[in-house]
């Protein structure tokens, strides 16, 4: 070693922490900037706009109205109907997706040939664009669509799937459930595969049959997974927009006027972006409450 060479200083905990913080900052800063630009700034603008009354044609003439837009949101008949329709849509989605996805997961969890192919087929609608799925269902459910053509061919009358208030919302629920059931099935499948084998084997030794094991072991141990599926489907249903836009345009008589479609119409057709912003905040707060309930329930301890 030459006389001018300095010995390398040992790595101290403080220096190591600084280097780790610098490395983490380099990787996280771009994503944090994107988060601030595309999420937090728009939320701030949304909250500000909800306090003003203006039109998109002349935004400079905005008038500060305080919480009047929120009052209007709960007193406007169209907005109240939209919220009620959305709640019915959410309930329908949960009631259809959860049991069907659970049965799919139980079926896929068995020893079946070509399970990977079946999982792909079930999950494929999830990664398909909502626009494509909605358009496909319009071709099938329209007055001159595939299903009605098949009904006429066997002498039965055509069904008004998208034009009758009694059929329109169930048709949209069916389409959305068909698209999202694969995601819920995969979540349930992960929960089933996480159940310890020794518990099931002990139940078999004790003489418990398949139904008894399902009721006493499988369903209770899937409590967290079921809760997660319910919350995910609820949030998805609150964000649904394409079905109402492409399949029914909110009709007939507003029976499929989902809240996201109503926000879109309020802002761009009725030229009331302030009211639309207030409705958006109401929906956001509802989704936040659902998420907080999920976090609270997930803290509960289950004995696995």
N, C-alpha and C positions, 0 to 999 in steps of 0.2 A: 504494500500500500504506500502511495507517495505521500510526501509531507503535506501537500495541498488538498488531499482528499478528506472530506469531512465524513465522519461516521454517520450512518443513516439513523435518524431519530426513531425511537420506537413508537408504535401506534398506540396512543393513549385513548381512553374511552371518549374523551371530549372531542378529539380530532376525528375519531371514527364516526361519532354521531353527526358531526358537521358534514363529513363527506357523504354519509348516508342521506342526510337532509338535502344536500345539494343534488345528489343523483335523483332522489325522489321528486324534487322540484322540476328538474329538467323533463322528466317523463309526465308529470301531472299538469304542468302549466298549460300546455296546449288544450287539454281536455277541460280544464277549469275555465279557460277563456271561452271555449265553445259553449260550456254550460251557462256562463254568465251572459253571453251574447244572445243565445237562442232560447234560454229558459227564464232566467231571472229578470233580465231587462224587459222581455215581453210581458212577464207577469206584472211588473211595475207599471208598464204602459196600460195594461188591461185594467188594473186597479184605478189608475188615474182617469181613464176614459169612462169608467162606470159612474163617475161623479159629474159627467157633463152630458148635455143634450145638444147634439149636432148632427149634421149629415155628411156623408162622404163627399158630396159635391162641393161643400163649403165648410171644411173643418175649421177654418179660422174664425167662423162665427159661433164657436162653441159657447154655450151658456152653462155656468156652474149651477147644478141643481141638487147637489148633496146626495142624500140617500133616496131621492124621489124615484130613481130608476129601480131600486130594490123594492120599493113599495109597489111600483107598477108591475114588477115581475110577479108579485104574489096576488095582485088584484086583476091583472089582465086575463080574461077567460081563455084566450088562445095559449098563453104561457102556462096557466094552471093545467089546462088539458094536456099540453105537451109533457109537463112533469108527471102527470098521472099515467099517461101512455108509456112514458119511459120506465116508471116503476113497474107497470104491468109487464113490459118487455123484459126488464131485469128478472122479475119473479119467474116468468116463463122460461127464460134462458137457464136459470139455476135449476128449476124443477125438471127440465128436460135433459140438460147436459150431465148433471151429477149422476143420476142412476144409470143412464146409458153408458157414460164413460166408465163407470165402475164395472158394469157387466163386460164391457170390452176389455178392460184391464184384467179381470179374472180369467176371461177366455184366453187372452194373450199370455198370461202367466203360466198356463198349462204346458204340457209337453206336446207341442203340435209341430207337424212338419211345415217348413217354409214360414216360420214365425217372423223372420226379418221382412219378408215380402208383405205379409199381412200388416205389420206395423207401418211399413212405408205407405201402403194403401190408405190406412186409417189416418195417418198424419199428413198425407199429401194436401188435403184441403186447407190445412192450417197455413201452409206457406204459399197458397194460391191467393192472388190479389182479390180483395173484396169486390172490386169492380167486375172482375171476370166471373166470380161466383154469383153475384147479383144478376148480371146479364144472362148467365146460363139459366138461372131459375126463372127469369122473365120469359125466356124461350119455352120453358116447360109449363109455367103456370098461367101464361097469358090466355085470353079468351080463345085465340086460335093456336095455342101452344100444343106441345106434344101430348100432355096429359089429356087435355080436352079433346084433341083429335082422336086419341085412343078411346075416350069415353063415347064419342059420337060413333066411332066405327063399330061399337058393340050395342048401339041403340040406346045409350044412356044420355041424359042431357048434360051440357057443359056446366062446369062449376065455376062460379065467379070468384076465383081465388084472390085476385088482386083488386076487385071492384066492389065487393060486398064488405060492409063493416064487420060482419061476423067472421069473415075468412081472412081479411087482409093482414091483421096483426099476427094471428097464428101462422100465416104463410111466411112472414118475415122472421118470426121466431124459429120456424123450421129451418129456413135457410141459414140463419146465423148459428143455430145449434149444430147443423151439419158441418159447418166450417170449423167450429171450435171444439167439437167433441174429441178430436184427435189429440189436441193439447192436453185436455183434462184426462184422457185415457193414459197418456204417457206419464203424467204426474201420479195418477193412481198406480200405474205399473211400478214406478219407482218406490212408492210406499209399500206395495205388496212384496217386492223383492227385498225390502229392508226388514221385514218381519223375521225374527230369529226362527230357524228351523226347529230348534229344540222345543219351543213352545207348542208348535204344531204337532210335533212327534209325541209330546207328552199328552196332548189332547186325544190323539189317535189311540194311544195306549189305554187311556181312561175310557175308551169306547165312544167318544164323541163323533157323530156322523158329519158329513160335509156341511149340512145346513147348520147344525149346532156350532161347528167350528167357525162358520161364516158369521153367525150372530154374536157369539161369545168371544171370539178372538180377533178375526180379521177386521170387522167393522170398528170395534173399539180402538184397535191399534192404528187405524187409519184416521183417527180424529184430526190430527194436525194436517194431514194431506187433504182431507175433505174440507177443512176450513180454508186452506190455501186455494183449492179449486173454486170454492164459493166466492172468495174475494176476487180472484182473477177473473172469473166470469162476470161478476158484478161490475168491475171496472171496465171490462171490455164492452159490456152492454151499455154502460153510460156513454161510451165513446162512439157507439155505432152511428154511422152517417150514411154510408153508401146504400144500404138497403132502402131507407126512406127516400133517398134522392132518385135512385135508378128504378126501383120497382113500383112505387106508388106515388111519389111526389108528395108524401105526407097525407094522402087521402086514403080512402074516401071519408069525407067529413072530418078530417083531422084525426082519424083513428090510428094512423101510423106516423103521426107527426112527432118523431123522436126529438129529444131536446137539442141534440147537435144540429139536426136539420132545421129546427125552429130558430136556433141561434143564427144559422147561415141565412135564412130567409129574413129574419129581423134586421140583420146588419146590411145585407146587400140588396134585398128587394124592397123592404119597407124603409130603408135608409134611416135606421135607428141604431147605430152602432153603440151608443151609450147604454141603451137597454140591453142589447146583446151582450155587452161586456158584463153587465150586472148579472145576467142569467148565467154566464160562464163562470163567474166567481161563485155563485150559489152551487153550481154543479161541482166545481173544484172543492169547495168546502165539504160537500157531501162525500166525495171520494176520499178526502182526507180523513173524515170521521170514520169511514169504513176501514181505512188502513190502520188508524189508531186502535180501533176495536180488534183488528187482527193481531196487532202487536201485543195488545193486552191479553188476548186469549192464548197466544202462543207462549206467554210466560207461564201458563199453568203447567204443572208437572204431571205427565202421564207416566204410569209405571209400565215399562216395556219388559 
